[in-house]
Amino acid sequence: MTKSQYQRNKFYVSDTEQEQISNYKILLAGCGIGSNIAECALRLGFEKQTLIDGDTVDESNLNRQNYASHDVQYSKAASLRRRLLLINKEAEIEAQNLFLDRENINEMLPGHNVAINALDFQSDIPFQFDELCQGLRIPVLHPYNIGWGTMVFVIMPDGKNLSFLSSDYVGFEKKVASFLIDNISGPAKYWIRNVLQEYEKNGKGQSPPQLSVGSWLAAGACSDIMYRLATGRHVRAFPDFYFLTTNQ
């Protein structure tokens, strides 16, 4: 039977599906945008999650990530775990306060059914993460905060990975934005292009601009995609992608 916590999921999610997603193990690599995804997924019923991030919460994270002012200067992974357990004290939430590298990445992946790759492209580790997950037959979701929208790539075990776009991690996020601009139409194409041009012109030395809207749209999109994977439904595989915005 469905737990009372999930009674309002009924007619969207069957009792059998609720059980399937409760046992579907999520690996969240990166607890920035991953923090939003973790909560949305937990509220849907994904009760088994591993959180990995060696970073601490900064005030600049509070405009879009799922943290509060009392979390500033504390571990992202540990802070997020505390929040998730306040929502569901019976959930199985593991927090690893570390950065993935060549020494530890192999031991962190096995035993999971799906992975969220929200790692910063400051090295080739995000590429290695995907390749290792493909070898273990773990689908990987790549969420991107596009300000007023979100884009999500799904890397399937037998499909293409991000090296299809580029194998160079330097400036990879801008390459993703350019790929999106080239493959959508309508008003979003123009406002995304304008923001990218403004950032390239005036954003030297700054992190890419992001909004809370994009983070929560990514959370909803990823939770839906993981529900589809867990219950055997079709998902769009990279280089196809999901793009959501109301700013059309």
C-alpha positions in Angstrom: 0.0 0.0 0.0 1.1 3.6 -0.6 2.3 5.4 2.4 0.1 8.3 3.6 2.8 10.7 2.7 2.3 9.8 -1.0 -1.5 9.6 -1.0 -1.8 12.7 -3.2 0.4 11.0 -5.8 -2.5 8.6 -6.5 -3.8 8.4 -10.1 -0.5 9.8 -11.3 1.6 7.2 -9.7 0.3 3.6 -9.0 1.1 1.7 -5.8 3.4 -0.6 -7.8 5.2 2.4 -9.3 5.5 4.1 -5.9 7.2 1.0 -4.6 9.5 0.9 -7.7 10.7 4.5 -7.2 11.1 4.1 -3.5 13.7 1.4 -4.2 15.4 3.2 -7.1 18.8 4.4 -5.9 19.9 7.9 -7.0 23.5 9.1 -7.0 23.6 12.9 -6.9 27.1 14.0 -7.9 27.1 17.7 -7.1 24.8 19.3 -4.6 24.3 22.6 -6.3 21.4 22.2 -8.7 21.4 18.7 -7.3 20.1 20.0 -4.0 16.8 21.1 -5.8 16.6 17.8 -7.6 17.1 15.8 -4.4 14.1 17.4 -2.6 11.7 17.2 -5.6 12.7 13.5 -6.1 12.3 12.7 -2.4 8.8 14.3 -2.3 7.8 12.2 -5.3 9.0 9.1 -3.4 12.7 8.5 -4.3 13.8 7.5 -0.8 17.2 6.1 -1.5 19.8 8.8 -2.4 23.6 9.2 -2.2 24.7 12.9 -2.1 28.3 13.7 -3.1 29.9 17.1 -2.8 33.0 18.4 -1.1 31.9 22.1 -1.3 30.4 24.3 1.4 27.4 26.5 1.1 28.1 30.1 0.1 25.8 33.1 0.3 25.9 33.3 -3.5 24.2 29.9 -3.7 21.1 31.0 -1.9 19.5 32.7 -5.0 18.9 29.3 -6.6 20.1 26.3 -4.5 18.1 24.5 -1.9 19.8 25.9 1.2 19.1 28.4 3.9 21.2 31.1 5.5 22.0 28.9 8.5 23.7 26.4 6.1 26.3 29.0 4.9 29.9 27.7 5.5 28.7 24.2 6.2 29.0 21.1 4.0 26.5 21.1 1.1 26.1 17.3 1.3 25.6 17.2 5.0 23.2 20.2 5.0 21.1 18.7 2.3 20.9 15.4 4.0 19.6 17.1 7.2 16.9 18.9 5.1 15.8 15.8 3.3 15.5 13.8 6.6 13.3 16.6 8.0 10.9 15.9 5.1 11.1 12.1 5.4 12.9 10.7 8.4 12.7 7.2 7.1 14.5 8.0 3.8 17.9 6.4 3.3 20.1 9.4 2.6 23.9 9.0 2.5 26.1 12.1 2.4 29.7 12.1 1.2 31.6 15.3 1.9 34.2 14.9 -0.9 35.0 15.9 -4.4 35.0 13.1 -7.0 38.5 12.5 -8.5 40.4 9.7 -10.2 41.2 8.1 -6.8 37.6 7.7 -5.5 35.2 7.9 -8.4 35.2 4.1 -9.2 34.1 3.1 -5.6 31.2 5.7 -5.5 29.2 4.5 -8.6 28.3 0.8 -8.1 24.9 0.0 -6.5 23.0 2.9 -8.0 20.2 2.8 -10.6 20.6 6.4 -11.9 23.0 9.2 -11.6 22.7 13.0 -11.7 25.9 14.5 -13.1 25.9 18.1 -11.7 29.6 18.3 -11.5 31.5 21.5 -12.4 33.4 21.3 -15.6 36.7 22.3 -14.0 38.4 19.0 -15.1 37.7 16.0 -17.2 36.0 14.2 -14.2 32.4 14.8 -15.5 33.3 13.1 -18.8 34.9 10.2 -16.9 31.9 10.0 -14.6 29.6 9.4 -17.6 31.9 6.8 -19.2 32.1 4.8 -16.0 28.4 5.0 -15.5 27.8 3.8 -19.1 30.1 0.8 -18.3 28.0 0.0 -15.3 24.8 0.5 -17.3 23.7 3.5 -15.1 21.7 6.2 -17.0 23.1 9.7 -16.3 21.1 12.9 -16.2 22.8 16.3 -16.9 20.7 19.2 -15.7 21.5 22.8 -16.7 20.1 26.0 -15.2 19.3 28.2 -18.2 17.9 31.1 -16.1 14.2 31.2 -17.0 14.4 27.6 -18.2 16.2 24.3 -17.9 17.8 21.8 -20.3 18.4 18.1 -19.3 20.5 15.6 -21.2 20.0 11.9 -20.6 23.1 9.7 -21.3 22.0 6.1 -21.8 24.3 3.1 -21.4 24.4 2.3 -25.1 24.1 5.9 -26.4 26.2 8.9 -27.1 27.9 10.8 -24.3 29.0 14.4 -24.0 32.2 13.9 -26.0 29.7 14.1 -29.0 29.7 17.9 -28.2 33.3 18.3 -27.1 35.9 16.4 -25.2 37.4 19.6 -23.8 36.0 20.7 -20.4 37.2 24.3 -20.8 34.2 26.5 -21.5 32.0 23.4 -21.8 28.9 25.2 -20.3 29.0 27.8 -23.0 29.2 25.0 -25.6 26.1 23.5 -24.1 24.3 26.9 -24.3 25.4 27.3 -28.0 24.1 23.8 -28.7 20.7 24.7 -27.2 20.5 27.9 -29.2 21.2 26.0 -32.4 18.5 23.4 -31.7 15.5 25.4 -30.5 13.2 28.0 -32.0 10.9 30.8 -30.8 11.5 33.6 -28.3 13.7 31.4 -26.0 16.3 31.1 -28.7 16.8 34.9 -28.7 16.8 35.6 -25.0 19.2 32.8 -24.3 21.5 34.0 -27.1 21.3 37.6 -25.8 22.2 36.5 -22.2 25.1 34.4 -23.5 26.4 37.4 -25.6 26.1 39.7 -22.6 27.9 37.2 -20.4 30.7 36.8 -22.9 31.0 40.6 -23.2 30.7 41.6 -19.5 31.0 38.5 -17.4 34.7 37.9 -17.4 35.8 36.3 -14.2 32.3 35.6 -13.1 30.4 32.4 -12.8 27.6 31.9 -15.4 24.3 33.6 -14.4 21.6 31.3 -13.0 18.1 31.8 -11.5 16.0 29.9 -9.0 13.4 29.3 -11.8 15.9 27.2 -13.8 16.9 25.2 -10.8 13.4 24.2 -9.8 12.4 23.5 -13.4 15.4 21.2 -13.6 14.3 19.5 -10.4 10.8 18.8 -11.8 12.2 17.6 -15.1 14.8 15.3 -13.6 12.3 13.8 -11.1 9.9 13.1 -14.0 12.7 11.5 -16.1 13.8 9.4 -13.2 10.2 8.2 -12.6 10.1 7.2 -16.3 13.4 5.3 -16.1 12.3 3.6 -12.9 9.0 2.4 -14.3 10.4 1.4 -17.8 9.0 4.3 -19.8 10.6 5.9 -22.8 13.0 8.9 -22.3 14.7 11.1 -24.8 18.4 10.1 -25.1 21.2 12.5 -25.8 21.8 14.2 -28.2 18.1 14.7 -28.0 17.2 16.7 -24.9 14.5 18.1 -22.7 14.0 21.9 -22.6 11.5 23.6 -20.4 10.6 27.3 -20.0 7.5 29.4 -19.7 9.3 32.4 -21.1 8.2 31.8 -24.7 
